[in-house]
Amino acid sequence: MTLSTSQSRQGTAIEFRHVSKVFTTSGKEKTTAVDDVTLNVQPGEILGVIGYSGAGKSTLVRLINGLDTPTSGELLLDGTNIVGLSERQLRAIRSNIGMIFQQFNLFQSRTTAGNIEYPLKLAGMKSAERKQRVTELLEFVGLADRHDHYPEQLSGGQKQRVGIARALATKPKLLLADEATSALDPETTQDVLKLLREVNRELGITIVVITHEMEVVRSIADSVAVMENGKVIEHGSVYEVFSNPKTDVAARFVATSLRNTPDHVETEDLLAHDGRLFTINLTENSGFFAAAARAREAGVELSIVHGGVTTLQQRSFGKMTVRLHGPETAVEEFYRSLERSTDIQEIAR
């Protein structure tokens, strides 16, 4: 179902300006959870924030919704610096922010409808309007037939759909999803991510997705910020980061999603055979096919032994591992010609 067009509006713009968050323990030891982050999120964008445990991802979310206050820097939502605002002012800001949680956080004593209706009651909406809004949201998330079910009667994916519907109840401009799919199986994860993408496209809501799974970023995000030790160490479009990661952390995350280079066991098996092995970065301008054609004309036998090609944001990229047999000068020319146009690495014995 499509929600009524009156609910569509421009999402929230987010701007971090040299934001840091330092926690002080009882022993007066200081821990920097977010370290000098400067980051922009455009209205209606889906940003994936990825990093290993302790990277500072969840603290970043708590700064956006005002549950934590930056130690230094400015954090602007639609141009308003929320640092230093009173709790009353922050409550008004939070009314435009929806939260989706890893463990769903549903009231066990309330039905599906009751869980979705709860924030509407807090907002003071009249009963008839609440009922209409709940019905609309249940249809939107595909749970119209689960109106009277309790959380214990729902699957994990259905519970998260209720969580999404509840987050949308007050018509927010911004959704924050903190590890929202990590408790779900892969198929259910894709269903939930598809729903979030639909929310973004139909309603124009800005979404910030916190995750440690690159596949989540690949499936839903427009851009990605990679965090390590509280810092944003890499930021760019999903295509840019996946096709050409600039940091070791980003490269490791990308490898877990794409699996387009041989692992240690596969490499040992490949090296047990004759020929030289090369892994080539395939992009629109890599020149691989022209170089391969020239090598074959020079008497080189070329075989593809590993690889994969992915399309993201309407652009294709990938990696391919090839084995070459033939005249050494022709093999060397193949390597040199590609070295000028793309990333090519020989797998050494």
C-alpha positions in Angstrom: 0.0 0.0 0.0 1.1 3.6 -0.7 0.7 6.0 2.2 -1.3 9.2 1.3 0.7 11.8 -0.4 0.0 14.3 2.3 2.5 12.3 4.5 5.4 12.9 2.0 7.8 15.7 2.9 11.4 16.5 2.7 13.6 14.5 5.1 15.9 16.0 7.7 19.3 17.4 6.8 22.1 16.4 9.3 25.4 18.1 9.7 28.2 17.2 12.1 30.8 19.9 12.5 33.9 18.6 14.4 31.7 16.7 16.8 33.4 14.8 19.7 31.9 12.8 22.6 34.1 12.0 25.6 32.8 9.9 28.5 34.4 10.1 31.9 34.2 7.1 34.2 33.9 7.1 37.9 37.7 6.7 38.1 38.0 9.9 36.0 39.3 7.9 33.1 38.2 9.4 29.7 37.0 7.4 26.7 36.5 9.2 23.4 33.5 7.5 21.7 33.2 10.0 18.8 36.3 11.8 17.7 36.1 15.0 15.7 33.5 13.8 13.2 32.5 16.1 10.3 29.8 14.6 8.2 26.8 15.7 6.1 23.6 13.8 5.3 21.4 15.2 2.7 17.6 15.4 3.1 16.0 12.1 1.9 19.4 10.3 1.8 20.0 6.8 3.3 23.3 6.8 5.1 24.9 3.5 6.3 27.2 3.9 9.2 29.4 0.8 9.5 32.2 -0.2 11.9 33.3 -3.0 14.2 32.1 -3.2 17.8 33.3 -0.1 19.8 33.8 2.0 16.7 31.3 4.7 18.0 28.3 3.9 15.8 25.7 3.8 18.5 27.0 6.9 20.3 26.7 8.7 16.9 23.0 7.8 16.9 22.4 8.9 20.4 24.0 12.3 19.5 21.6 12.7 16.6 18.5 12.2 18.8 19.8 14.2 21.7 20.1 11.3 24.2 23.8 12.1 24.5 25.3 15.6 24.2 28.5 16.3 22.2 31.5 17.3 24.3 32.5 19.7 21.6 31.5 20.7 18.1 28.1 21.5 16.5 25.3 19.1 15.4 22.7 20.6 13.1 19.4 19.2 12.2 17.7 21.2 9.4 20.1 24.0 10.2 19.4 24.1 13.9 22.3 23.4 16.2 20.9 21.0 18.9 23.9 21.2 21.1 23.0 23.1 24.3 19.2 22.9 23.8 17.1 22.3 26.8 15.3 19.0 27.4 12.0 20.6 26.4 13.5 21.8 23.1 15.0 18.4 22.5 11.7 16.7 23.0 10.3 18.9 20.2 13.2 17.8 18.0 12.7 14.1 18.8 9.1 14.3 17.7 10.4 14.4 14.2 12.7 11.4 14.7 11.7 7.7 14.6 13.8 4.9 16.2 14.0 1.3 15.1 15.8 -1.1 17.4 17.7 -4.4 17.2 15.5 -6.2 19.7 12.2 -4.5 18.5 11.4 -3.0 22.0 7.7 -3.9 21.7 5.3 -3.9 24.6 4.5 -7.6 25.2 1.2 -6.7 26.8 -0.1 -4.7 23.8 -1.3 -6.0 20.5 0.3 -5.1 17.2 -2.2 -2.2 16.8 -1.7 -1.2 20.4 2.1 -0.9 20.0 1.7 1.3 16.9 -1.0 3.4 18.6 1.1 4.1 21.7 3.2 7.1 20.4 0.0 8.6 18.9 -1.6 8.5 22.4 1.4 10.3 23.8 1.1 12.9 21.1 -2.5 13.6 22.1 -4.1 12.4 18.8 -7.8 11.8 19.0 -9.0 8.2 19.1 -10.7 8.1 15.6 -7.6 9.6 14.0 -5.4 7.1 15.9 -7.4 4.1 14.6 -7.3 5.4 11.0 -3.5 6.0 11.2 -2.9 2.5 12.7 -4.9 0.8 10.0 -3.1 2.7 7.3 0.3 1.8 8.7 -0.6 -1.9 9.2 -1.5 -2.1 5.5 1.7 -0.3 4.5 4.0 -2.7 6.4 1.9 -5.8 5.2 0.5 -6.7 8.6 -3.2 -5.8 8.2 -4.2 -9.4 9.2 -2.0 -9.2 12.4 -4.0 -6.3 13.9 -4.9 -8.1 17.2 -1.8 -10.3 17.5 0.6 -10.0 20.4 4.4 -9.9 19.9 4.8 -13.5 21.1 2.6 -14.5 18.2 4.8 -12.8 15.6 8.0 -13.8 13.8 11.1 -11.7 14.1 10.5 -10.1 10.8 6.9 -9.3 11.7 8.0 -7.7 15.0 10.4 -5.5 13.1 7.7 -4.5 10.7 5.6 -3.4 13.7 8.6 -1.5 15.0 8.9 0.3 11.6 5.2 1.1 11.6 5.4 2.5 15.2 8.5 4.6 14.2 6.4 6.0 11.3 3.3 6.7 13.4 4.0 10.4 14.1 5.2 11.1 10.6 8.9 11.7 11.3 11.3 13.3 8.9 14.2 11.2 10.1 14.5 7.4 10.9 17.4 6.1 13.0 17.9 2.3 12.7 20.4 0.9 15.2 21.4 -2.7 14.1 17.8 -3.2 13.1 18.4 -6.4 11.2 21.1 -8.1 13.1 18.7 -10.3 15.0 17.0 -11.5 11.7 17.9 -14.3 9.2 19.2 -13.2 5.8 15.9 -13.6 3.9 13.9 -11.7 6.5 16.7 -9.0 6.6 16.2 -8.4 2.9 12.4 -8.1 3.4 12.9 -5.5 6.1 15.5 -3.6 4.1 13.2 -3.5 1.1 10.5 -2.0 3.3 12.8 0.7 4.6 13.8 1.5 1.0 10.1 1.8 0.2 9.6 4.1 3.2 12.5 6.3 1.9 11.3 6.5 -1.6 7.6 7.1 -0.9 7.9 9.4 2.1 11.2 11.1 1.4 12.4 10.4 5.0 16.1 10.6 5.8 17.4 7.2 7.2 20.6 6.6 9.1 21.3 2.9 9.4 23.8 1.7 11.9 25.2 -1.7 11.1 28.3 -4.0 11.2 27.1 -5.9 8.1 28.3 -4.5 4.7 25.5 -6.5 3.0 23.0 -4.2 4.7 24.8 -1.1 3.4 25.0 -2.6 -0.1 21.3 -3.4 -0.1 19.8 -0.1 1.1 22.2 2.8 1.4 23.0 5.8 -0.9 26.2 6.6 0.9 28.4 5.0 3.7 30.5 6.3 6.5 33.1 3.9 7.9 34.0 4.4 11.6 37.0 3.2 13.6 38.0 4.3 17.1 35.3 7.1 17.1 36.5 8.6 13.8 34.8 8.6 10.4 37.8 7.2 8.4 36.0 7.0 5.0 32.9 8.5 3.6 31.5 8.3 0.1 28.8 6.9 -2.2 28.2 3.2 -1.8 29.6 2.7 -5.3 32.8 4.6 -4.5 33.5 2.7 -1.2 32.6 -0.7 -2.6 34.5 -0.3 -5.9 37.6 1.4 -4.5 37.9 1.3 -0.7 40.6 3.7 0.6 41.1 2.2 4.1 41.9 -1.3 5.3 38.8 -1.4 7.5 36.5 -0.5 4.5 38.3 -3.1 2.3 37.7 -5.8 4.9 34.0 -5.0 5.2 33.7 -4.9 1.4 35.4 -8.3 1.1 32.8 -9.9 3.5 30.0 -8.8 1.2 31.4 -9.3 -2.3 33.6 -12.4 -2.0 35.1 -11.6 -5.4 38.7 -12.5 -4.4 40.0 -16.0 -3.5 40.5 -16.7 0.2 43.6 -18.4 1.6 42.5 -21.9 0.9 41.4 -21.1 -2.6 44.6 -19.2 -3.3 46.7 -22.3 -2.2 44.8 -24.5 -4.6 45.2 -22.0 -7.5 48.9 -21.7 -6.9 49.3 -25.5 -7.1 48.8 -25.2 -10.9 51.1 -23.7 -13.6 50.7 -20.2 -14.9 50.8 -16.7 -13.5 47.8 -15.4 -11.5 46.5 -11.9 -11.5 43.6 -10.2 -9.7 42.2 -7.3 -11.6 39.9 -4.5 -10.5 37.1 -4.3 -13.0 35.6 -0.9 -13.6 34.1 0.9 -16.5 37.6 2.1 -17.6 39.7 -0.9 -16.6 40.5 -2.0 -20.2 40.6 -5.7 -19.2 38.8 -7.1 -22.3 41.0 -5.2 -24.7 44.2 -6.3 -22.9 42.9 -9.9 -22.8 42.2 -9.9 -26.6 45.8 -8.6 -27.3 47.3 -11.3 -25.1 45.4 -14.1 -26.8 46.5 -12.7 -30.2 50.1 -13.0 -28.9 49.7 -16.7 -28.0 48.6 -16.4 -24.4 46.1 -18.8 -23.0 43.9 -16.9 -20.5 41.4 -18.5 -18.1 39.2 -16.9 -15.5 39.6 -18.8 -12.2 37.7 -16.6 -9.7 35.7 -13.4 -9.5 32.5 -11.5 -9.4 30.8 -8.4 -10.9 28.3 -6.3 -9.0 26.0 -3.5 -10.0 25.4 -0.6 -7.6 23.8 2.7 -8.2 23.4 1.7 -11.9 27.2 1.2 -12.3 29.1 -2.1 -12.5 32.4 -3.1 -10.9 34.1 -6.2 -9.6 37.3 -8.2 -9.4 38.5 -11.0 -11.6 41.4 -13.5 -11.0 42.9 -14.9 -14.2 45.5 -17.5 -15.0 47.9 -16.8 -17.9 50.0 -19.3 -19.8 52.2 -18.3 -22.8 55.1 -16.2 -23.9 56.5 -14.3 -21.0 56.8 -11.1 -22.9 53.1 -11.2 -23.9 52.1 -11.9 -20.3 54.3 -9.1 -19.0 52.7 -6.7 -21.6 49.2 -7.8 -20.4 50.2 -6.8 -16.8 51.9 -3.5 -17.8 49.0 -2.3 -20.0 46.4 -2.9 -17.2 48.7 -1.4 -14.6 48.3 1.9 -16.4 44.5 1.8 -16.3 43.4 -0.1 -13.2 44.5 -1.9 -10.1 46.1 -5.3 -11.0 48.0 -7.5 -8.5 49.9 -10.6 -9.1 49.3 -13.5 -6.7 52.8 -14.5 -5.7 53.9 -18.0 -5.2 
